[in-house]
Amino acid sequence: MAEIKTREDQELLADGWTRQFNTDEPRLSEALEMYQQMGLEVHLEPVIVDPDSETCQMCFEQDCDRYKTIWTRPSGQSRLDDDLF
């Protein structure tokens, strides 16, 4: 996972959030549903382009409003201990 650099990322981490990944539709809706079914709280942030990254970010640069970063954290009764997982 990439190094967390922004103040907003540091605040989310301090509040118990875990950064998952960047995506757009239709994977965004699929991932949201999956995490919620697992009993996790889900938060979306705009993707921030990292000029120091060694990975390609052209999609994020050209259509930044389309992509979101998914963050999750436990909420209430998590299903992660169920026999299914």
Biopython code that builds the backbone (N, CA, C, O; Angstrom):
import numpy as np
from Bio.PDB.StructureBuilder import StructureBuilder

atoms = [
    (1, "MET", "N", (0.837, -1.182, 0.000)),
    (1, "MET", "CA", (0.000, 0.000, 0.000)),
    (1, "MET", "C", (0.881, 1.244, 0.000)),
    (1, "MET", "O", (1.971, 1.244, 0.573)),
    (2, "ALA", "N", (0.405, 2.295, -0.642)),
    (2, "ALA", "CA", (1.162, 3.535, -0.730)),
    (2, "ALA", "C", (1.263, 4.202, 0.639)),
    (2, "ALA", "O", (0.412, 4.012, 1.509)),
    (3, "GLU", "N", (2.307, 4.974, 0.801)),
    (3, "GLU", "CA", (2.500, 5.722, 2.038)),
    (3, "GLU", "C", (1.394, 6.768, 2.164)),
    (3, "GLU", "O", (1.036, 7.423, 1.186)),
    (4, "ILE", "N", (0.863, 6.919, 3.366)),
    (4, "ILE", "CA", (-0.185, 7.903, 3.612)),
    (4, "ILE", "C", (0.487, 9.254, 3.840)),
    (4, "ILE", "O", (1.300, 9.403, 4.753)),
    (5, "LYS", "N", (0.145, 10.245, 3.001)),
    (5, "LYS", "CA", (0.862, 11.513, 3.046)),
    (5, "LYS", "C", (0.010, 12.708, 3.450)),
    (5, "LYS", "O", (0.540, 13.660, 4.025)),
    (6, "THR", "N", (-1.280, 12.694, 3.174)),
    (6, "THR", "CA", (-2.080, 13.888, 3.399)),
    (6, "THR", "C", (-2.574, 13.976, 4.839)),
    (6, "THR", "O", (-2.684, 12.972, 5.542)),
    (7, "ARG", "N", (-2.863, 15.189, 5.252)),
    (7, "ARG", "CA", (-3.415, 15.417, 6.597)),
    (7, "ARG", "C", (-4.767, 14.717, 6.733)),
    (7, "ARG", "O", (-5.083, 14.165, 7.786)),
    (8, "GLU", "N", (-5.565, 14.744, 5.655)),
    (8, "GLU", "CA", (-6.867, 14.087, 5.687)),
    (8, "GLU", "C", (-6.716, 12.585, 5.895)),
    (8, "GLU", "O", (-7.469, 11.984, 6.661)),
    (9, "ASP", "N", (-5.743, 11.976, 5.214)),
    (9, "ASP", "CA", (-5.491, 10.545, 5.394)),
    (9, "ASP", "C", (-5.076, 10.250, 6.827)),
    (9, "ASP", "O", (-5.534, 9.272, 7.416)),
    (10, "GLN", "N", (-4.220, 11.080, 7.389)),
    (10, "GLN", "CA", (-3.773, 10.879, 8.770)),
    (10, "GLN", "C", (-4.949, 10.969, 9.739)),
    (10, "GLN", "O", (-5.017, 10.209, 10.705)),
    (11, "GLU", "N", (-5.877, 11.897, 9.483)),
    (11, "GLU", "CA", (-7.056, 12.046, 10.341)),
    (11, "GLU", "C", (-7.962, 10.819, 10.244)),
    (11, "GLU", "O", (-8.479, 10.342, 11.254)),
    (12, "LEU", "N", (-8.153, 10.309, 9.021)),
    (12, "LEU", "CA", (-8.980, 9.123, 8.846)),
    (12, "LEU", "C", (-8.358, 7.928, 9.574)),
    (12, "LEU", "O", (-9.065, 7.173, 10.242)),
    (13, "LEU", "N", (-7.051, 7.755, 9.449)),
    (13, "LEU", "CA", (-6.367, 6.669, 10.143)),
    (13, "LEU", "C", (-6.537, 6.801, 11.657)),
    (13, "LEU", "O", (-6.777, 5.808, 12.345)),
    (14, "ALA", "N", (-6.414, 8.012, 12.170)),
    (14, "ALA", "CA", (-6.562, 8.248, 13.605)),
    (14, "ALA", "C", (-7.983, 7.926, 14.083)),
    (14, "ALA", "O", (-8.184, 7.567, 15.243)),
    (15, "ASP", "N", (-8.958, 8.056, 13.190)),
    (15, "ASP", "CA", (-10.354, 7.755, 13.527)),
    (15, "ASP", "C", (-10.714, 6.293, 13.299)),
    (15, "ASP", "O", (-11.884, 5.924, 13.392)),
    (16, "GLY", "N", (-9.718, 5.455, 13.000)),
    (16, "GLY", "CA", (-9.952, 4.023, 12.874)),
    (16, "GLY", "C", (-10.265, 3.521, 11.478)),
    (16, "GLY", "O", (-10.626, 2.357, 11.310)),
    (17, "TRP", "N", (-10.135, 4.373, 10.475)),
    (17, "TRP", "CA", (-10.411, 3.972, 9.100)),
    (17, "TRP", "C", (-9.204, 3.259, 8.498)),
    (17, "TRP", "O", (-8.061, 3.535, 8.864)),
    (18, "THR", "N", (-9.473, 2.330, 7.563)),
    (18, "THR", "CA", (-8.435, 1.627, 6.815)),
    (18, "THR", "C", (-8.646, 1.920, 5.334)),
    (18, "THR", "O", (-9.737, 1.732, 4.798)),
    (19, "ARG", "N", (-7.586, 2.382, 4.689)),
    (19, "ARG", "CA", (-7.672, 2.678, 3.254)),
    (19, "ARG", "C", (-7.680, 1.361, 2.488)),
    (19, "ARG", "O", (-6.845, 0.490, 2.731)),
    (20, "GLN", "N", (-8.642, 1.216, 1.548)),
    (20, "GLN", "CA", (-8.754, -0.008, 0.771)),
    (20, "GLN", "C", (-8.148, 0.170, -0.624)),
    (20, "GLN", "O", (-7.051, -0.325, -0.883)),
    (21, "PHE", "N", (-8.843, 0.865, -1.521)),
    (21, "PHE", "CA", (-8.324, 1.045, -2.881)),
    (21, "PHE", "C", (-9.099, 2.133, -3.609)),
    (21, "PHE", "O", (-10.137, 2.595, -3.137)),
    (22, "ASN", "N", (-8.574, 2.540, -4.780)),
    (22, "ASN", "CA", (-9.219, 3.525, -5.652)),
    (22, "ASN", "C", (-9.977, 2.788, -6.741)),
    (22, "ASN", "O", (-9.483, 1.801, -7.286)),
    (23, "THR", "N", (-11.184, 3.268, -7.064)),
    (23, "THR", "CA", (-11.955, 2.641, -8.130)),
    (23, "THR", "C", (-13.051, 3.588, -8.620)),
    (23, "THR", "O", (-13.272, 4.663, -8.062)),
    (24, "ASP", "N", (-13.728, 3.150, -9.683)),
    (24, "ASP", "CA", (-14.884, 3.874, -10.201)),
    (24, "ASP", "C", (-15.994, 2.856, -10.445)),
    (24, "ASP", "O", (-15.838, 1.680, -10.119)),
    (25, "GLU", "N", (-17.105, 3.295, -11.011)),
    (25, "GLU", "CA", (-18.220, 2.389, -11.285)),
    (25, "GLU", "C", (-17.861, 1.448, -12.427)),
    (25, "GLU", "O", (-17.108, 1.840, -13.319)),
    (26, "PRO", "N", (-18.365, 0.243, -12.431)),
    (26, "PRO", "CA", (-19.319, -0.362, -11.511)),
    (26, "PRO", "C", (-18.672, -1.002, -10.274)),
    (26, "PRO", "O", (-19.383, -1.430, -9.365)),
    (27, "ARG", "N", (-17.337, -1.075, -10.226)),
    (27, "ARG", "CA", (-16.664, -1.722, -9.087)),
    (27, "ARG", "C", (-16.896, -0.977, -7.780)),
    (27, "ARG", "O", (-16.903, -1.588, -6.712)),
    (28, "LEU", "N", (-17.086, 0.339, -7.855)),
    (28, "LEU", "CA", (-17.310, 1.129, -6.652)),
    (28, "LEU", "C", (-18.559, 0.646, -5.923)),
    (28, "LEU", "O", (-18.506, 0.377, -4.723)),
    (29, "SER", "N", (-19.676, 0.532, -6.628)),
    (29, "SER", "CA", (-20.927, 0.069, -6.003)),
    (29, "SER", "C", (-20.805, -1.358, -5.502)),
    (29, "SER", "O", (-21.321, -1.688, -4.434)),
    (30, "GLU", "N", (-20.122, -2.214, -6.267)),
    (30, "GLU", "CA", (-19.937, -3.609, -5.853)),
    (30, "GLU", "C", (-19.128, -3.690, -4.556)),
    (30, "GLU", "O", (-19.476, -4.446, -3.649)),
    (31, "ALA", "N", (-18.057, -2.916, -4.474)),
    (31, "ALA", "CA", (-17.214, -2.933, -3.281)),
    (31, "ALA", "C", (-17.961, -2.367, -2.075)),
    (31, "ALA", "O", (-17.867, -2.912, -0.975)),
    (32, "LEU", "N", (-18.703, -1.275, -2.276)),
    (32, "LEU", "CA", (-19.485, -0.700, -1.177)),
    (32, "LEU", "C", (-20.443, -1.735, -0.603)),
    (32, "LEU", "O", (-20.522, -1.916, 0.612)),
    (33, "GLU", "N", (-21.165, -2.408, -1.482)),
    (33, "GLU", "CA", (-22.127, -3.421, -1.041)),
    (33, "GLU", "C", (-21.427, -4.560, -0.296)),
    (33, "GLU", "O", (-21.912, -5.008, 0.743)),
    (34, "MET", "N", (-20.302, -5.025, -0.816)),
    (34, "MET", "CA", (-19.569, -6.117, -0.181)),
    (34, "MET", "C", (-19.099, -5.728, 1.222)),
    (34, "MET", "O", (-19.296, -6.481, 2.176)),
    (35, "TYR", "N", (-18.480, -4.557, 1.345)),
    (35, "TYR", "CA", (-17.991, -4.121, 2.661)),
    (35, "TYR", "C", (-19.141, -3.932, 3.650)),
    (35, "TYR", "O", (-19.012, -4.288, 4.821)),
    (36, "GLN", "N", (-20.259, -3.378, 3.190)),
    (36, "GLN", "CA", (-21.406, -3.195, 4.072)),
    (36, "GLN", "C", (-21.991, -4.534, 4.503)),
    (36, "GLN", "O", (-22.405, -4.676, 5.653)),
    (37, "GLN", "N", (-22.034, -5.518, 3.610)),
    (37, "GLN", "CA", (-22.509, -6.849, 3.971)),
    (37, "GLN", "C", (-21.596, -7.506, 4.995)),
    (37, "GLN", "O", (-22.042, -8.339, 5.785)),
    (38, "MET", "N", (-20.326, -7.136, 4.984)),
    (38, "MET", "CA", (-19.371, -7.656, 5.960)),
    (38, "MET", "C", (-19.513, -6.955, 7.309)),
    (38, "MET", "O", (-18.831, -7.314, 8.268)),
    (39, "GLY", "N", (-20.393, -5.960, 7.387)),
    (39, "GLY", "CA", (-20.622, -5.248, 8.638)),
    (39, "GLY", "C", (-19.668, -4.086, 8.854)),
    (39, "GLY", "O", (-19.499, -3.623, 9.982)),
    (40, "LEU", "N", (-19.044, -3.614, 7.785)),
    (40, "LEU", "CA", (-18.110, -2.503, 7.896)),
    (40, "LEU", "C", (-18.767, -1.187, 7.512)),
    (40, "LEU", "O", (-19.645, -1.141, 6.651)),
    (41, "GLU", "N", (-18.335, -0.135, 8.155)),
    (41, "GLU", "CA", (-18.734, 1.214, 7.790)),
    (41, "GLU", "C", (-17.863, 1.628, 6.604)),
    (41, "GLU", "O", (-16.675, 1.306, 6.580)),
    (42, "VAL", "N", (-18.423, 2.331, 5.626)),
    (42, "VAL", "CA", (-17.698, 2.696, 4.413)),
    (42, "VAL", "C", (-17.706, 4.218, 4.251)),
    (42, "VAL", "O", (-18.723, 4.880, 4.462)),
    (43, "HIS", "N", (-16.550, 4.747, 3.871)),
    (43, "HIS", "CA", (-16.392, 6.182, 3.636)),
    (43, "HIS", "C", (-15.665, 6.366, 2.306)),
    (43, "HIS", "O", (-14.705, 5.650, 2.020)),
    (44, "LEU", "N", (-16.116, 7.317, 1.493)),
    (44, "LEU", "CA", (-15.487, 7.599, 0.200)),
    (44, "LEU", "C", (-14.800, 8.956, 0.231)),
    (44, "LEU", "O", (-15.321, 9.920, 0.792)),
    (45, "GLU", "N", (-13.633, 9.014, -0.377)),
    (45, "GLU", "CA", (-12.882, 10.259, -0.521)),
    (45, "GLU", "C", (-12.503, 10.420, -1.988)),
    (45, "GLU", "O", (-12.334, 9.425, -2.692)),
    (46, "PRO", "N", (-12.366, 11.655, -2.457)),
    (46, "PRO", "CA", (-11.851, 11.847, -3.816)),
    (46, "PRO", "C", (-10.427, 11.315, -3.902)),
    (46, "PRO", "O", (-9.683, 11.354, -2.922)),
    (47, "VAL", "N", (-10.054, 10.821, -5.067)),
    (47, "VAL", "CA", (-8.693, 10.333, -5.267)),
    (47, "VAL", "C", (-7.753, 11.539, -5.360)),
    (47, "VAL", "O", (-8.029, 12.511, -6.063)),
    (48, "ILE", "N", (-6.646, 11.449, -4.639)),
    (48, "ILE", "CA", (-5.632, 12.496, -4.683)),
    (48, "ILE", "C", (-4.446, 11.968, -5.478)),
    (48, "ILE", "O", (-3.865, 10.938, -5.137)),
    (49, "VAL", "N", (-4.098, 12.679, -6.535)),
    (49, "VAL", "CA", (-2.979, 12.268, -7.383)),
    (49, "VAL", "C", (-1.677, 12.538, -6.637)),
    (49, "VAL", "O", (-1.461, 13.636, -6.123)),
    (50, "ASP", "N", (-0.814, 11.531, -6.584)),
    (50, "ASP", "CA", (0.472, 11.614, -5.901)),
    (50, "ASP", "C", (1.572, 11.803, -6.941)),
    (50, "ASP", "O", (1.901, 10.859, -7.659)),
    (51, "PRO", "N", (2.142, 12.987, -7.036)),
    (51, "PRO", "CA", (3.177, 13.230, -8.056)),
    (51, "PRO", "C", (4.444, 12.408, -7.833)),
    (51, "PRO", "O", (5.243, 12.252, -8.756)),
    (52, "ASP", "N", (4.642, 11.883, -6.630)),
    (52, "ASP", "CA", (5.831, 11.083, -6.328)),
    (52, "ASP", "C", (5.625, 9.591, -6.581)),
    (52, "ASP", "O", (6.563, 8.805, -6.451)),
    (53, "SER", "N", (4.403, 9.198, -6.940)),
    (53, "SER", "CA", (4.120, 7.785, -7.149)),
    (53, "SER", "C", (4.805, 7.253, -8.394)),
    (53, "SER", "O", (4.949, 7.961, -9.391)),
    (54, "GLU", "N", (5.223, 5.999, -8.325)),
    (54, "GLU", "CA", (5.849, 5.357, -9.480)),
    (54, "GLU", "C", (4.828, 4.620, -10.342)),
    (54, "GLU", "O", (5.182, 4.097, -11.398)),
    (55, "THR", "N", (3.568, 4.568, -9.911)),
    (55, "THR", "CA", (2.539, 3.888, -10.687)),
    (55, "THR", "C", (1.792, 4.894, -11.560)),
    (55, "THR", "O", (1.734, 6.084, -11.251)),
    (56, "CYS", "N", (1.232, 4.398, -12.638)),
    (56, "CYS", "CA", (0.495, 5.246, -13.570)),
    (56, "CYS", "C", (-0.752, 5.810, -12.889)),
    (56, "CYS", "O", (-1.495, 5.078, -12.235)),
    (57, "GLN", "N", (-0.975, 7.105, -13.045)),
    (57, "GLN", "CA", (-2.144, 7.771, -12.475)),
    (57, "GLN", "C", (-2.891, 8.595, -13.514)),
    (57, "GLN", "O", (-3.661, 9.492, -13.171)),
    (58, "MET", "N", (-2.660, 8.286, -14.783)),
    (58, "MET", "CA", (-3.230, 9.075, -15.864)),
    (58, "MET", "C", (-4.765, 9.146, -15.782)),
    (58, "MET", "O", (-5.346, 10.208, -16.004)),
    (59, "CYS", "N", (-5.419, 8.026, -15.464)),
    (59, "CYS", "CA", (-6.883, 8.016, -15.370)),
    (59, "CYS", "C", (-7.359, 8.985, -14.296)),
    (59, "CYS", "O", (-8.313, 9.736, -14.499)),
    (60, "PHE", "N", (-6.678, 8.958, -13.141)),
    (60, "PHE", "CA", (-7.061, 9.842, -12.035)),
    (60, "PHE", "C", (-6.859, 11.304, -12.404)),
    (60, "PHE", "O", (-7.654, 12.162, -12.018)),
    (61, "GLU", "N", (-5.800, 11.588, -13.148)),
    (61, "GLU", "CA", (-5.499, 12.963, -13.536)),
    (61, "GLU", "C", (-6.509, 13.506, -14.534)),
    (61, "GLU", "O", (-6.868, 14.682, -14.470)),
    (62, "GLN", "N", (-6.976, 12.658, -15.465)),
    (62, "GLN", "CA", (-7.846, 13.123, -16.537)),
    (62, "GLN", "C", (-9.318, 13.176, -16.143)),
    (62, "GLN", "O", (-10.069, 13.985, -16.687)),
    (63, "ASP", "N", (-9.738, 12.340, -15.222)),
    (63, "ASP", "CA", (-11.156, 12.279, -14.845)),
    (63, "ASP", "C", (-11.266, 12.055, -13.342)),
    (63, "ASP", "O", (-11.853, 11.071, -12.891)),
    (64, "CYS", "N", (-10.692, 12.982, -12.573)),
    (64, "CYS", "CA", (-10.541, 12.783, -11.135)),
    (64, "CYS", "C", (-11.869, 12.672, -10.380)),
    (64, "CYS", "O", (-11.914, 12.004, -9.347)),
    (65, "ASP", "N", (-12.941, 13.293, -10.850)),
    (65, "ASP", "CA", (-14.224, 13.223, -10.138)),
    (65, "ASP", "C", (-14.873, 11.849, -10.249)),
    (65, "ASP", "O", (-15.751, 11.517, -9.453)),
    (66, "ARG", "N", (-14.463, 11.064, -11.201)),
    (66, "ARG", "CA", (-15.047, 9.745, -11.450)),
    (66, "ARG", "C", (-14.565, 8.700, -10.440)),
    (66, "ARG", "O", (-15.295, 7.757, -10.135)),
    (67, "TYR", "N", (-13.360, 8.854, -9.926)),
    (67, "TYR", "CA", (-12.734, 7.857, -9.056)),
    (67, "TYR", "C", (-12.833, 8.248, -7.587)),
    (67, "TYR", "O", (-12.801, 9.429, -7.241)),
    (68, "LYS", "N", (-12.953, 7.242, -6.733)),
    (68, "LYS", "CA", (-13.029, 7.446, -5.289)),
    (68, "LYS", "C", (-12.077, 6.487, -4.585)),
    (68, "LYS", "O", (-11.783, 5.401, -5.083)),
    (69, "THR", "N", (-11.605, 6.908, -3.422)),
    (69, "THR", "CA", (-10.831, 6.036, -2.546)),
    (69, "THR", "C", (-11.796, 5.496, -1.501)),
    (69, "THR", "O", (-12.508, 6.258, -0.847)),
    (70, "ILE", "N", (-11.815, 4.177, -1.351)),
    (70, "ILE", "CA", (-12.696, 3.528, -0.386)),
    (70, "ILE", "C", (-11.947, 3.345, 0.931)),
    (70, "ILE", "O", (-10.834, 2.818, 0.955)),
    (71, "TRP", "N", (-12.565, 3.784, 2.017)),
    (71, "TRP", "CA", (-12.064, 3.594, 3.378)),
    (71, "TRP", "C", (-13.106, 2.793, 4.145)),
    (71, "TRP", "O", (-14.305, 2.988, 3.945)),
    (72, "THR", "N", (-12.667, 1.898, 5.017)),
    (72, "THR", "CA", (-13.597, 1.111, 5.838)),
    (72, "THR", "C", (-13.139, 1.110, 7.284)),
    (72, "THR", "O", (-11.971, 1.349, 7.589)),
    (73, "ARG", "N", (-14.103, 0.832, 8.178)),
    (73, "ARG", "CA", (-13.796, 0.602, 9.589)),
    (73, "ARG", "C", (-14.922, -0.223, 10.186)),
    (73, "ARG", "O", (-16.043, -0.214, 9.676)),
    (74, "PRO", "N", (-14.631, -0.930, 11.256)),
    (74, "PRO", "CA", (-15.672, -1.740, 11.896)),
    (74, "PRO", "C", (-16.807, -0.850, 12.396)),
    (74, "PRO", "O", (-16.590, 0.273, 12.851)),
    (75, "SER", "N", (-18.017, -1.383, 12.299)),
    (75, "SER", "CA", (-19.168, -0.667, 12.856)),
    (75, "SER", "C", (-20.073, -1.670, 13.540)),
    (75, "SER", "O", (-20.369, -2.726, 12.982)),
    (76, "GLY", "N", (-20.506, -1.351, 14.720)),
    (76, "GLY", "CA", (-21.433, -2.226, 15.424)),
    (76, "GLY", "C", (-21.017, -3.673, 15.408)),
    (76, "GLY", "O", (-19.938, -4.026, 15.884)),
    (77, "GLN", "N", (-21.872, -4.512, 14.861)),
    (77, "GLN", "CA", (-21.659, -5.956, 14.821)),
    (77, "GLN", "C", (-21.035, -6.359, 13.503)),
    (77, "GLN", "O", (-21.731, -6.423, 12.490)),
    (78, "SER", "N", (-19.741, -6.633, 13.490)),
    (78, "SER", "CA", (-19.051, -7.056, 12.282)),
    (78, "SER", "C", (-19.339, -8.520, 11.995)),
    (78, "SER", "O", (-19.466, -9.327, 12.916)),
    (79, "ARG", "N", (-19.442, -8.863, 10.701)),
    (79, "ARG", "CA", (-19.662, -10.249, 10.295)),
    (79, "ARG", "C", (-18.356, -10.933, 9.939)),
    (79, "ARG", "O", (-18.377, -12.034, 9.389)),
    (80, "LEU", "N", (-17.231, -10.322, 10.233)),
    (80, "LEU", "CA", (-15.946, -10.898, 9.853)),
    (80, "LEU", "C", (-15.649, -12.221, 10.561)),
    (80, "LEU", "O", (-14.826, -12.999, 10.079)),
    (81, "ASP", "N", (-16.306, -12.494, 11.700)),
    (81, "ASP", "CA", (-16.070, -13.732, 12.415)),
    (81, "ASP", "C", (-17.048, -14.840, 12.009)),
    (81, "ASP", "O", (-16.964, -15.958, 12.519)),
    (82, "ASP", "N", (-17.961, -14.538, 11.105)),
    (82, "ASP", "CA", (-18.915, -15.552, 10.648)),
    (82, "ASP", "C", (-18.183, -16.710, 9.981)),
    (82, "ASP", "O", (-17.062, -16.549, 9.499)),
    (83, "ASP", "N", (-18.810, -17.861, 9.956)),
    (83, "ASP", "CA", (-18.226, -19.031, 9.330)),
    (83, "ASP", "C", (-17.970, -18.821, 7.832)),
    (83, "ASP", "O", (-17.139, -19.515, 7.246)),
    (84, "LEU", "N", (-18.667, -17.881, 7.217)),
    (84, "LEU", "CA", (-18.502, -17.645, 5.783)),
    (84, "LEU", "C", (-17.166, -17.010, 5.455)),
    (84, "LEU", "O", (-16.692, -17.111, 4.324)),
    (85, "PHE", "N", (-16.554, -16.358, 6.426)),
    (85, "PHE", "CA", (-15.333, -15.594, 6.154)),
    (85, "PHE", "C", (-14.141, -16.291, 6.759)),
    (85, "PHE", "O", (-13.016, -15.806, 6.640)),
]
sb = StructureBuilder()
sb.init_structure("model")
sb.init_model(0)
sb.init_chain("A")
sb.init_seg("    ")
for serial, (resi, resn, name, xyz) in enumerate(atoms, 1):
    if name == "N":
        sb.init_residue(resn, " ", resi, " ")
    sb.init_atom(name, np.array(xyz, "f"), 0.0, 1.0, " ", f" {name:<3s}", serial, name[0])
structure = sb.get_structure()
